[in-house]
Each structure stands twice: as C-alpha cells, then as structure tokens.
Amino acid sequence: MDRTDDLLTVPARGAPAPAAPRTSEPAPAQQSGERPPPPRSRPAWSRPALAGLLVATALLYLWDLSASGWANSFYAAAVQAGSVSWTAFFYGSSDAANSITVDKTPASLWLMALSVRVFGLNSWAMLVPQALCGVAAVGVLYATVRRWYGPAAGLIAGAVLAVTPVATLMFRFNNPDALLVLLLVAAAYATVRAVERASTRWLVLTGVLVGFGFLTKMLQAFLVVPVFAGVYLLAAPTGAWRRIRQLLLAGLAVLVAAGWWVAIVELVPASARPYIGGSQTNSILELTLGYNGLGRITGDEVGSVGGGGPGGGGGPFEGQTGSLRMFGGEVGGQVSWLLPAALILLVAGLALAGRAARTDHTRAGLLLWGGWLLVTGGIFSFMSGIFHAYYTVALAPAVGALVGIGVTLLWRERAPRAAPAAPWRSVAATLTLAGTLATTAWWSWTLLGRSPDWHPWLRPAVLAGGLAAAVLLVLADRLSRRAAPLVLALGSAAVLAGPVAYSLQTAGTPHTGSIPTAGPSVRGGFGPGGGLAGGRLPAGVELPTGGQFLGAGRDGGQNGQFPGGGQFPGLPGGDGTGRSDRTGGMGGLLDSREPSAELRELLERGSGDYTWIAATVGSNNASGYQLATGDPVMAVGGFNGSDPSPTLAQFQRYVAEGKIHYFVGGGGFRANGGSNASAEIAAWVAETFPAQTVDGVTVYDLSSGQEG
C-alpha cells in the first residue's frame, strides 16, 4: 500500500479502543458483538490540512462580505430593531416600537443583533456572525466525520460543504439557515459521541442543540430528529430499555430548549408584546404548526405569497414537486453537484458494512448522514408549500459527509492488501469509485450546460478531466506508485471545479432580496424542478414602473400570472419589466426600496415626536425606510400585507393618538387568503388624508388626524 493509500485509510475494524475520556458517567459494559470506538488517528499532515481548509473557507465567506449591503432587508430591519430595543431583540420584532415580529423564531437574529450592538449598524457587523457560523460548521463536520472514519474523510466532507454554492450563499447572507446548519451539524457530532459510549449527557446535548435549531427556523430543525433517534436506538452499546429511557430524556431536552421561548410568548398578554408575524390569530403555535409547519408540506398556507401550485407544483416561486426537484432547473446548481455521488457512495458503504454488529460505527455513520439526506431531501422534493432553492443548504453537510466517508471506505477496499481473501471486493470498490467519478463529471457537465455562456471552456474541461481520472483509476494498479496521487488530484479537480467556480461567482456577486440563489443565471429556471432564473418573472408577468403588480385574481395563476389578487413590491434597480439588474436568480425580487434623500429628509422631520415615523404595507417596504432612517417604521400586515396587524380600528387609534406620522403607499401582495386589514387601512388613508408625491412615491401626512 503506497503513501496515498495511507492518507485515505480509515481505522480498521476491531482496532483497539482509545483510552476512555474522563467522565463522571460510567461506561456501559461491553456487550456481545460490540465494536469499540476506533483510534483517533492524527497523522502529522492532518492539523495543517485542517487549518488550511478553515482558512480557505474563512476567506471565501468573509471576503468583501459587505458587498450585498443589507442582504435580506426583512431580517436586516429586525436586526436593527433588536440592536436598539431589548424587547424587539427578544421577540424578533421588525421595528423597535414592536408592532409585529418576523415570521420566524429569533435565534439567528440574536447573534446578528449582538454583533451590531458591539460594532455598530453596518452590513459587515450584521453578516460576520453568519460567515463565522459557516467556518464553524465546516470545522464541526470535519470533527464529526473524522472520529469514525479518519482525518482524510473529515477533510473531504468539510471541503465539500465549504464549496457547495448554496452554502457559500447562505453563509454570506442574513437568513436563519446559517445558524441552523451549524446547530444541526453540532447535534450530529453530539449524537456520534453519544453512540460511542451510550452517553446520556451527549444525547441530551443533541436534544438541546436541536431545540435551539427550532428557535432558529422552527420545525425544519426537527427533520433530523427521527434519524438521530433511530441511529442511537440501533447502535448505542447498552441495553434496549436504557436506550429508550435516554431517548425520552433527550426528547425532553428538545422540548425544554425549544419550548421556553414559545411558552413565554404564549403566556405574555397580546397587548404587552408585538403581533406574531405570519399568523392570522397572533399565535406562535399557529405559526409553528400552520404557516411554518404542515402548511409547508400541504401548501395550505393562509396569507402566503406562494405555495399550493396547481398540479402538485409548489406555487410561483417553488417549481414542480417530485423526486427530481433537487436536480432540476435552478435548484440543481445550488447543491446537487455531488448529490449523485453521495447516493452511490451511501449504497456502496452500506453494502461494505454488510451484516456487521448492531453497534458497528461504519454502518451507524452512514445511516446517520444518509438518513439526514434522504429525509430532508425527500421533504424538500415533495412539499407543496413555499420552497426556495436556498433551503437546500440543509443538505450540504450530509452530502459532504457521505462523499468523505464513501471515498475513504472504497479507497481502502480497492487496495489488494485490504482483502486478500476476497479480491473481488477490491475490483468492485475500484469500479464503484471510477463509476462515481465519471457520473459526477457528467452531472457537472450537465449543470454547467444550463449556463452555456458562463465560462464555456469549463464544461468540456470538467468532463474530460473526470472521465480521464476514472479510466486512470481503473488502471492505477498497472501504473507506477507515483501515479495514484496524480489520479486523485485530477479526479478531485474535475469533480470540484464546478461547485468551486459557482461558489467563487457567488462570493463575488452582491445578493439581495428574499429569494437569493447561488451561481450564474441558468436556462430554464422556471419550470419543473426549477425556480425563477436570472431575475426574470414567468412569461406574461410584468411589473409596471411604479413597482406594483396586480394579481390575476383567484384563477390559479393561469397564463403565467401569479395566483391571488394583490400587489407586489417592485424590483429595485430593475427596468420595470420584472428583470433584476443582479445576477444569480431572484436577487432583487421582494427586496426593499432605498428612499431618496428628499424622501428620507421628509420622513425624519419631527421623528422624535412619533412612535413610528411612517407606516406602509409589507415588511420589505417598511424595512427600506427603517434601515435608511434608523427609526421605527410600521409594517402593516407583516411580510406581504396579509396579517391582521394592525386592524383598521387599531390603526385609526394610533393615528388619533399621534403615534404615526406618515403613510407610504405601495407594497404588499395577497396571494393565498389572509386578512384584508392592510387593504382597508390603505383605502381609509387614501380617502382621508392629502397625498403628495416625493420622487415617485406617494406619501400621506397623518398628523392632521391627531386628536386634540
């Protein structure tokens, strides 16, 4: 076996266990058929290699981090509010006067708001916690995979996660997904530690981390729970009843870690807290189980901007549901570069594990990461509610882990010395590796073909390099010993060239709005399995220069128009036709407007005399004015104007009490039911107060409606 084999060798079965870690919990007795944890091998090259990976990841995620400005202004406004008001911080309010919250639990906002409190309100201060979450996720994934499969597997896993395009996007953006990924990878690490020694403390920590994942992005964090629980129930080296009791305790930890905040919000009187954005009844439980829960699966999301598309589609933004959703249209380029390889290597790894003992770590790790991938990917593929391409960042750790584990397992098996009594295993491993490499190169060639004008030389180079490496891998035993590292280098360059190029493009391109996508614009982004590519709306849909879109009624969105009546915010920087001036997909759609100097000066007049300097329909509309002035702006109706907050009577009372100075016209989009309160408010304002136009924006001065 040459030096290259040594680099990719995983700990052999039956290797002696390392010294037990210091712990107050007694180690369970070894049971029949159990295999102790493998030795924690740390060859001399592993630490410098890990350091290099983390430094490269940090450069990718931190370089020119503030180029995207406020990124998703919906969350940026909440960060600004939380940086000046502890009440807004706790609830995740959209404004410091606490009129309404964002439609998610607030844990990710807490990190960003704390950073802004320390460094001041700017794009870098807001986004740096997200980038650091990414670097930490890569490091924790390395540590998790390395424990059972060696440092080479950990490095491969970490590198794949680092250069997955959607990971580069989300770790440079202010959506909740960055913290969610870190927490779930950390929960996987805790599960691995728990399985090794049947440790109650590590299993409880798993529950705590998943619970905080709920506080980051609600029920999406729970998709991994059945996988983690199943792996522990299968592989932990202790009795069945003890495993069950431990899992019940871990479930209690999930409930406590996730439920304390929910309990406080539910127990505090509605009059003493902001309205729960995204709900129709001012209830965090409704938001959890409805709009952000089962509604995402069924498409029945009252008040949403999409979902429930005809014929099983996911609505105007989500593409067609089905088993190929993760591979199609714009979604494929986000995460699927190594997805076929991960699936192939998962099957091959399980075949190698064979009929191993119940506690076998090789099989347990494959089931953990394979279950994560299949359960989460399956939900994403078939959910009929709101789905966006960037959600797929949750798949990236599992893809990276399976690739790292599978490659190292098969590389060990391909060495003739690894299985002298069964040479067919060596042949099968070699052919599987070569087939996986060729398949990955072909799939990269396919994905790059969706952007034919973007670096056209890359596509044939990837295919040629990948196929050549696959052939040389089959012939490696007939070549010199020095050829193996060259084959590895060629194969690695071929399969990673596409995602690395996409990631570099993503890091070098500003992304704003509520529906960001990684990489260049792609062909056929709107259709089965896709999203909306290149910042373009479907055929037949136009946005007038004024920035409003009148829906097509409740006709299901025929002739390329969005279902549901209402209005849609304009595209900042666009040309009024629905085309964004930013590459990489729907970067400008559902974004905020930056007010002109004249409008900003108007809104800031007498700002200290009012609770809200202005009100406007929709959170994205409000966020632009709030971020520009630093003063609270009421988002009437929440994210898209469909929440009953405030009601017309409440708004009239606020005006009479002199709490709101101006009402800014435009914004809002009712597509799937919800409250009419925002439309009633807008109509009452238009009928009651004089209007003025400032740089094309209609503004109503509400001060004449004050009592006394």
RADA-V35559 format. One record per backbone hydrogen bond with DSSP energy under -0.5 kcal/mol. CO is the residue of the C=O (numbers start at 1). NH is the residue of the N-H. If there is no record, write none. Layout:
CO,NH + CO,NH
//
This chain:
2,6 + 3,7 + 4,8 + 6,9 + 12,15 + 24,26 + 31,34 + 39,41 + 43,46 + 43,47 + 44,48 + 45,49 + 46,50 + 47,51 + 48,52 + 49,53 + 50,54 + 51,55 + 52,56 + 53,57 + 54,58 + 55,59 + 56,60 + 57,61 + 58,62 + 59,63 + 62,65 + 64,67 + 65,68 + 66,69 + 68,71 + 71,73 + 71,513 + 72,75 + 72,76 + 73,77 + 74,78 + 75,79 + 76,80 + 77,81 + 78,82 + 79,83 + 81,84 + 81,85 + 85,89 + 86,90 + 87,91 + 88,92 + 88,93 + 92,102 + 95,98 + 99,275 + 100,94 + 100,95 + 106,110 + 107,111 + 108,112 + 109,113 + 110,114 + 111,115 + 112,116 + 113,117 + 114,118 + 115,119 + 116,120 + 120,122 + 122,126 + 123,127 + 124,128 + 127,130 + 127,131 + 128,132 + 129,133 + 130,134 + 131,135 + 132,136 + 133,137 + 134,138 + 135,139 + 136,140 + 137,141 + 138,142 + 139,143 + 140,144 + 141,145 + 142,146 + 143,147 + 144,148 + 145,148 + 145,149 + 146,150 + 150,154 + 151,155 + 152,156 + 153,157 + 154,158 + 155,159 + 156,160 + 157,161 + 158,162 + 159,163 + 160,164 + 161,164 + 164,167 + 164,168 + 165,169 + 166,170 + 167,171 + 169,172 + 170,173 + 175,178 + 176,180 + 177,181 + 178,182 + 179,183 + 180,184 + 181,185 + 182,186 + 183,187 + 184,188 + 185,189 + 186,190 + 187,191 + 188,192 + 189,193 + 190,194 + 191,195 + 192,196 + 193,197 + 194,198 + 194,199 + 195,237 + 197,28 + 198,200 + 199,203 + 200,204 + 201,205 + 202,206 + 203,207 + 204,208 + 205,209 + 206,210 + 207,211 + 208,212 + 209,213 + 210,214 + 211,215 + 213,216 + 213,217 + 214,218 + 215,107 + 217,220 + 218,221 + 219,222 + 220,223 + 221,224 + 222,225 + 222,226 + 224,228 + 225,229 + 226,230 + 227,231 + 228,232 + 229,233 + 230,234 + 231,235 + 232,236 + 236,238 + 239,243 + 240,244 + 241,245 + 242,246 + 243,247 + 244,248 + 245,249 + 246,250 + 247,251 + 248,252 + 249,253 + 250,254 + 251,255 + 252,256 + 253,257 + 254,258 + 255,259 + 256,260 + 258,262 + 259,263 + 260,264 + 261,265 + 262,266 + 263,267 + 264,268 + 269,272 + 270,273 + 275,101 + 275,277 + 276,279 + 283,287 + 284,288 + 285,289 + 286,290 + 286,291 + 287,292 + 289,294 + 290,293 + 290,295 + 293,296 + 293,297 + 294,297 + 294,298 + 295,299 + 296,385 + 297,384 + 299,301 + 300,302 + 301,304 + 304,671 + 304,672 + 309,312 + 310,313 + 312,321 + 313,309 + 314,307 + 315,318 + 315,319 + 319,314 + 322,325 + 324,327 + 324,328 + 328,331 + 328,332 + 329,333 + 331,334 + 331,335 + 332,336 + 334,166 + 335,338 + 336,339 + 336,340 + 338,342 + 339,343 + 340,344 + 341,345 + 342,346 + 343,347 + 344,348 + 345,349 + 346,350 + 347,351 + 348,352 + 349,353 + 350,354 + 353,356 + 354,356 + 357,360 + 360,364 + 361,365 + 362,366 + 363,367 + 364,368 + 365,369 + 366,370 + 367,371 + 368,372 + 369,373 + 370,374 + 371,375 + 372,376 + 373,377 + 374,378 + 375,379 + 376,380 + 377,381 + 378,382 + 379,383 + 381,322 + 384,308 + 384,309 + 388,391 + 389,392 + 390,393 + 391,394 + 392,395 + 392,396 + 393,396 + 393,397 + 395,399 + 396,400 + 397,401 + 398,402 + 399,403 + 400,404 + 401,405 + 402,406 + 403,407 + 404,408 + 405,409 + 406,410 + 407,411 + 408,412 + 409,413 + 410,414 + 411,415 + 412,415 + 415,418 + 415,419 + 416,419 + 417,420 + 419,422 + 422,425 + 422,426 + 423,427 + 424,428 + 425,429 + 426,430 + 427,431 + 428,432 + 429,433 + 430,434 + 431,435 + 432,436 + 433,437 + 434,438 + 435,439 + 436,440 + 437,441 + 438,442 + 439,443 + 440,444 + 441,445 + 442,446 + 443,447 + 444,448 + 445,449 + 447,450 + 448,451 + 449,452 + 450,523 + 451,454 + 453,455 + 455,458 + 455,459 + 456,460 + 457,461 + 458,462 + 459,463 + 460,464 + 461,465 + 462,466 + 463,467 + 464,468 + 465,469 + 466,470 + 467,471 + 468,472 + 469,473 + 470,474 + 471,475 + 473,476 + 475,478 + 475,479 + 476,479 + 480,483 + 481,484 + 482,486 + 483,487 + 484,488 + 485,489 + 486,490 + 487,491 + 488,492 + 489,493 + 490,494 + 491,495 + 492,496 + 493,497 + 494,498 + 496,500 + 497,501 + 498,502 + 499,503 + 500,504 + 501,505 + 502,506 + 503,507 + 504,508 + 506,509 + 522,525 + 525,330 + 525,527 + 525,531 + 527,320 + 527,530 + 529,331 + 531,533 + 532,535 + 533,536 + 535,580 + 538,541 + 540,542 + 542,544 + 544,547 + 548,544 + 549,551 + 553,555 + 553,564 + 557,560 + 558,561 + 562,552 + 564,552 + 566,551 + 570,572 + 570,591 + 571,574 + 578,580 + 579,575 + 584,517 + 585,587 + 586,515 + 588,572 + 588,591 + 589,514 + 589,515 + 593,595 + 596,600 + 597,601 + 598,602 + 599,603 + 600,604 + 601,605 + 602,605 + 604,607 + 606,609 + 607,610 + 612,661 + 613,662 + 614,634 + 615,664 + 616,636 + 618,622 + 619,623 + 620,624 + 621,625 + 622,626 + 623,627 + 624,628 + 625,629 + 626,630 + 632,613 + 632,614 + 634,616 + 634,636 + 635,638 + 636,618 + 637,642 + 637,643 + 638,619 + 639,620 + 640,669 + 641,678 + 642,675 + 643,645 + 645,637 + 647,651 + 648,652 + 649,653 + 650,654 + 651,655 + 652,656 + 653,657 + 654,659 + 655,658 + 656,707 + 659,612 + 661,702 + 661,703 + 662,615 + 663,665 + 663,700 + 664,617 + 666,617 + 669,671 + 672,303 + 673,672 + 676,680 + 677,681 + 678,682 + 679,683 + 680,684 + 681,685 + 682,686 + 683,687 + 684,688 + 685,689 + 690,701 + 692,694 + 692,699 + 693,695 + 694,697 + 697,694 + 698,665 + 699,692 + 700,663 + 700,702 + 702,705 + 703,706
//
